[in-house]
Amino acid sequence: MSQDDDGRMPEDLEAILEAADEDEAEEGRFDAPPLPPLLILAVVGLLCGFATIALVWLSERSCERFRDTTNCGALGLPLLVLIVVVTIVLGGLALSRLAMPHPRLIAFLGVAFMLVLVLAFLTGNLDSPWTLAVVPVLTAITFLLANLVARLLERADA
């Protein structure tokens, strides 16, 4: 097929491309069916809880390897702040990719609420194995609570 003198495509090729565009529009996109928002929030909360536990565990193993103790000393607080920031960013990215409204606010509030509850009630029991189940479930619940707070804040602005 050669191009016409004015640089345009031949008419039959244009017709073929237009028909292909119409077929794609009729078929729609091959997206997954929409998930319920509460399920999305709970799953992302669970994943953020597991990410928090994994990052804390990795930081303890790093300190143990380099300092021969799980106590990180002066690096402990900056490591915990870094873990919180990473968890918030990961949660916000996951929620935004799943098209949730207010993803960064929900991630921030969800992780913050989880931290408050862990510091208030679970500080002495963080070494026990059941923490592996409690913290992710607690984070899922706090993400649902954060969504409620974000929706209430949105209504207050309207």
C-alpha positions as CSV (number, residue, x, y, z in Angstrom):
1,M,0.0,0.0,0.0
2,S,1.4,3.3,-0.9
3,Q,0.5,6.7,0.5
4,D,-1.3,9.3,-1.5
5,D,0.7,12.4,-2.7
6,D,-0.6,14.6,0.1
7,G,0.7,12.3,2.8
8,R,-2.6,10.7,3.8
9,M,-3.3,7.0,4.2
10,P,-5.3,5.2,1.5
11,E,-9.0,5.3,2.0
12,D,-9.3,1.5,2.5
13,L,-6.7,1.5,5.3
14,E,-8.5,4.4,7.1
15,A,-11.7,2.4,6.9
16,I,-10.0,-0.7,8.4
17,L,-8.6,1.4,11.3
18,E,-12.0,3.0,11.9
19,A,-13.7,-0.4,12.0
20,A,-11.1,-1.7,14.4
21,D,-11.7,1.3,16.7
22,E,-15.4,0.7,16.6
23,D,-15.0,-3.0,17.4
24,E,-12.8,-2.1,20.5
25,A,-15.4,0.5,21.6
26,E,-18.2,-2.1,21.4
27,E,-16.3,-4.8,23.1
28,G,-15.3,-2.5,26.0
29,R,-12.2,-2.8,28.1
30,F,-11.2,-6.1,29.7
31,D,-11.2,-4.8,33.2
32,A,-12.1,-6.9,36.2
33,P,-15.5,-6.4,37.7
34,P,-15.6,-3.6,40.3
35,L,-14.9,-4.7,43.8
36,P,-16.9,-3.4,46.8
37,P,-15.1,-0.4,48.3
38,L,-15.2,-1.9,51.8
39,L,-13.5,-5.1,50.5
40,I,-10.8,-3.0,48.8
41,L,-10.2,-1.0,52.0
42,A,-10.0,-4.1,54.2
43,V,-7.6,-5.9,51.8
44,V,-5.3,-2.9,51.5
45,G,-5.4,-2.5,55.3
46,L,-4.4,-6.1,55.8
47,L,-1.5,-5.7,53.3
48,C,-0.4,-2.5,55.1
49,G,-0.5,-4.3,58.4
50,F,1.6,-7.2,57.0
51,A,4.0,-4.7,55.4
52,T,4.4,-2.9,58.8
53,I,5.2,-6.2,60.6
54,A,7.6,-7.2,57.8
55,L,9.4,-3.9,57.9
56,V,9.7,-3.9,61.7
57,W,11.0,-7.5,61.6
58,L,13.6,-6.6,58.9
59,S,14.8,-3.5,60.9
60,E,15.2,-5.7,64.0
61,R,17.1,-8.3,62.1
62,S,19.3,-5.6,60.6
63,C,20.1,-4.1,64.0
64,E,20.7,-7.5,65.4
65,R,23.2,-8.2,62.6
66,F,25.1,-5.0,62.8
67,R,24.8,-4.2,66.5
68,D,24.4,-7.8,67.9
69,T,21.1,-6.7,69.6
70,T,17.5,-6.1,68.4
71,N,17.6,-2.7,70.0
72,C,18.6,-0.2,67.3
73,G,19.5,2.5,69.8
74,A,19.5,6.0,68.3
75,L,18.4,4.7,64.9
76,G,15.2,3.1,66.3
77,L,13.0,6.2,66.1
78,P,14.1,7.2,62.6
79,L,13.6,3.6,61.4
80,L,10.1,3.5,62.9
81,V,9.2,6.9,61.2
82,L,10.6,5.5,57.9
83,I,8.4,2.4,58.3
84,V,5.3,4.5,59.0
85,V,6.0,6.7,55.9
86,V,6.7,3.7,53.7
87,T,3.5,2.0,54.9
88,I,1.4,5.2,54.3
89,V,2.9,5.6,50.8
90,L,2.3,1.9,49.9
91,G,-1.3,2.1,51.2
92,G,-2.0,5.4,49.3
93,L,-0.6,4.0,46.1
94,A,-2.6,0.8,46.3
95,L,-5.8,2.7,47.1
96,S,-5.2,5.2,44.2
97,R,-4.5,2.4,41.8
98,L,-7.8,0.8,42.8
99,A,-9.6,4.2,42.2
100,M,-10.7,4.8,45.8
101,P,-11.6,8.3,46.7
102,H,-9.1,10.2,49.0
103,P,-6.5,7.4,48.9
104,R,-3.7,9.3,50.7
105,L,-5.9,10.6,53.4
106,I,-7.4,7.1,54.1
107,A,-3.9,5.6,54.1
108,F,-2.6,8.2,56.5
109,L,-5.5,8.0,58.9
110,G,-5.6,4.2,58.7
111,V,-1.9,3.8,59.6
112,A,-2.1,6.6,62.2
113,F,-5.1,5.0,63.9
114,M,-3.4,1.6,63.9
115,L,-0.3,3.1,65.5
116,V,-2.3,4.8,68.2
117,L,-4.1,1.6,69.1
118,V,-0.9,-0.5,69.0
119,L,0.9,2.0,71.3
120,A,-2.1,2.3,73.6
121,F,-3.0,-1.3,74.0
122,L,-0.4,-3.7,72.5
123,T,3.0,-2.2,73.4
124,G,3.9,-4.8,76.0
125,N,2.8,-7.8,73.8
126,L,4.4,-7.0,70.5
127,D,6.9,-9.9,70.8
128,S,4.2,-12.6,70.9
129,P,3.3,-14.6,67.8
130,W,-0.4,-13.6,67.8
131,T,0.7,-10.1,66.8
132,L,1.2,-11.4,63.3
133,A,-2.6,-11.8,63.1
134,V,-3.8,-8.9,65.3
135,V,-1.9,-6.0,63.7
136,P,-3.1,-6.7,60.1
137,V,-6.7,-7.2,61.2
138,L,-6.5,-4.1,63.3
139,T,-5.0,-2.2,60.3
140,A,-7.9,-3.4,58.1
141,I,-10.4,-2.1,60.7
142,T,-8.6,1.2,61.0
143,F,-8.7,1.6,57.2
144,L,-12.4,1.1,57.3
145,L,-12.7,3.7,60.1
146,A,-10.4,6.1,58.1
147,N,-12.8,5.8,55.2
148,L,-15.7,6.7,57.4
149,V,-13.8,9.7,58.7
150,A,-12.9,10.8,55.2
151,R,-16.5,10.5,54.0
152,L,-17.7,12.5,57.0
153,L,-15.1,15.2,56.3
154,E,-16.2,15.3,52.7
155,R,-19.8,15.8,53.7
156,A,-18.7,18.6,56.1
157,D,-17.0,20.4,53.3
158,A,-20.1,20.3,51.0
